[in-house]
Each structure stands twice: as C-alpha cells, then as structure tokens.
Amino acid sequence: MALLLTLGSETTWLTGLTIGLLIGLSISLKIGMNYLFENSKLQLYFITIGYHLVSYLIAGIIIGAWQS
C-alpha cells in the first residue's frame, strides 16, 4: 500500500483513504467468491468484509498522513 501511495504525485490522507478503499474492495470481492461456493449466510459475509474494509481504510489513512 505504501508503494502504491508513493507512485502518485501527492500523498495525503485522502489518497490513502482511496487506495485503502480500492484494496479493501478487491479483497472483499475475492472473499465473496469463497462465500458464494460455501453457501454461507450473507450476514457473515458482510461481517467478514467489514473487518477487511475498515482495516485497509485505517491503514491507508495512516500511511497517507504519515508520508505527507
């Protein structure tokens, strides 16, 4: 994530938030394929992807604010 943030021209907490959201969504979609084949409940899927989304959003904000 830090490498992706340094590739841009300006690194702020907002760009970190954006990169964190994109990475979190891509991982959430990958996890969604597993839940599709496992036939699990949709509520469990949202709990699991919520954890990953929040962690990547926070990591993006921290790294983006730190590098600015």
Secondary structure, 3 states (H helix, E strand, C coil): CHHHHHHCCCCCHHHHHHHHHHHHHHHHHHHHHHHHHHCCCHHHHHHHHHHHHHHHHHHHHHHHHHHC
